[in-house]
Amino acid sequence: VFLNADNGYIRQRLAEHPPAAKAVTYGVEADSAAAYTAVDLEVGPRGSSFTVRAPSGEEERFETRLLGAHNIQNLTGCIAVAHTLGIPLAELKYPVRILRPVEHRLQLLPNGFIDDAYNSNPAGFRAALDVLAGFEGQRVLVTPGMVELGERQEALNRELGAYAAGRCDYAVLVGEKQAPPLKEGLLSAGFPEERLYVARDLKDGLEHLHTLPAPEAGQRRTVL
């Protein structure tokens, strides 16, 4: 069984109720004490690189086009499985390098848009905002917020609005009914109200992008 040692709940369960099968742990946090650990992470707007250390002491540097630190965690788990089954780390470098993102999940498009349309949970939303924050130049968030989250939806959107405040330069909130919690969160965290726009629908929101100030010379606009 392969277990994510970055997760505190999993670490606790592993200590209190060891599985009958052999447990192989993986993680990206320095204090996780995982068998397979990703270190020296470099996360950027065109992908990521990281070094995986195996229990044997073997290590290799990997590069991926997938965006975000959370994908390094996912890849480390995959590498742990493959290496445990007998594939040398060096032979895994190429498969990791040619992986393509799933459509609509942090998919970087040629026009500078990051398509994350299928993402609608708090952890994924935070990860997407962290990816946006890693881009240089003008960063624009276009979102209806999270949906289908039950009675906690409003509170979670408010929290994510506050989290977004320091990770984008402009915010376009899609849907007048959906916008209030996100708007409240953004403003509560000090986001400038003049850089915030509530759109009637996606078409209105995308049209608003054309009214924004042009990025500074030599920089580009990234839209999430």
Secondary structure, 3 states (H helix, E strand, C coil): CEEECCCHHHHHHHHHCCCCCCCEEEECCCCCCCCEEEEEEEEECCEEEEEEECCCCCEEEEEECCCCHHHHHHHHHHHHHHHHCCCCHHHHHHHHHHCCCCCCCCEECCCCEEECCCCCCHHHHHHHHHHHHCCCCEEEEEECCCCCCHHHHHHHHHHHHHHHCCCCCEEEEECCCCHHHHHHHHHHCCCCHHHEEEECCHHHHHHHHCCCCCCCCCCCEEEC
